[in-house]
């Protein structure tokens, strides 16, 4: 089991769009989101947006079976929700090509 915290910088002027998509995931796309977390073997996911002097950031915490499996799912899944997430991420976040979690904990459970 892996526990992962990721921090992403939100592009200037994109905070409202980032927040709107998170709301969309919780309401209109809820069932699609459930299907995607099952497919990606995510057991828990939560996120929040925080503002600092150097900009706005989103923090995403996940409990999942395997980070590499999740990365493959995000890159290759045919579920429409992943297309929406990929578009949202490219529009709203900086430095997606060097995306690395800031904390990873692993357990044998």
N, C-alpha and C positions, 0 to 999 in steps of 0.2 A: 504494500500500500504506500502511496506517495501523497504527501501534503505539500502543496506548492502555492507560493505567493508571488504574483507577478505585478509589477508596477509599470504602467505605460503613460507616457506624456501625451496629453491631448493637444492637438494642434490649436494654435491661436484661433479663437472665434468658433470652435467646434464643440465647446462644452455642452451647449443646449442640444445639439444633435446627438451627442453621446448619451446624454440623459434620456432623450426621447426614445432612443432605440432600446435602452434598458427597460423603460416602461413598456414598450412594444413587446419585448420578450416576456414580460410578466403578465401581459393581458392578451393581446390579439394572437401572439405566436406561442402561447403557453404550451399547447399540445405538441406543436412541432419541437419546441424546446425540450420537452420531456422525452420525445423520441430520440433527439440528438444526444442527450446525456446518457440515455440507455445504450445507444449505439457506441458511444465513445467510452463507456464504462466509467462515467463520472458519478461518484457517490454523493458528493456535496459540492455546491458551487455558490459563492456569494461575491458580490462586488459592491464597491462604493467609489464615489468621486470625491476628491478632496482638493482644495485650492491652497497653494503655497505662494510665496513671493516670486518664485521662479516659474509659476504656471499652474495649470490644472492637471491632475493625474487621476487615473483610474487604477484601483487596486483590485485584483481578482484572486480569490482564494479558492483552491480546488482540493478535494480529496478524491483520488482516482487510483486506478490499478496501475497504469503505465503511461508516463508522459510521452514517450515516443509513439505509442499507439494513438494517443490523442492527436499529436501533431500530424500523423498520417491521415487520420480521419478528417481533420480540418482541411488538409490539402486535397484530399481525394473524394470525400463523400459526395454523393449525388443528391442528398437531401437539400431541398431549397433553403432551409434555414441556414445551412453553412454558406450558401451563396450570399445570403443577406449579411451574415456575420463577416465574411471576407470583404464585402463592399463597405460595410460600416467601419471596419478596422482600417482599411486603406484610406478612407475619407477622413477619419477622426484622429488617428494616432500617428505619432512620429516613430521613426527607427524600427519599423516592424521587421526589417531584415536581420537585425542583431538581437531579436527578442530572446531574452534569457530570464528565467525566474530569478527573483532576488533571494528567495529562500526555498530549499527543497529538503523535506524530512522524509525518511523512508522507515517503514516498520515492517516487521515480518508477519504481521497479523493480516 
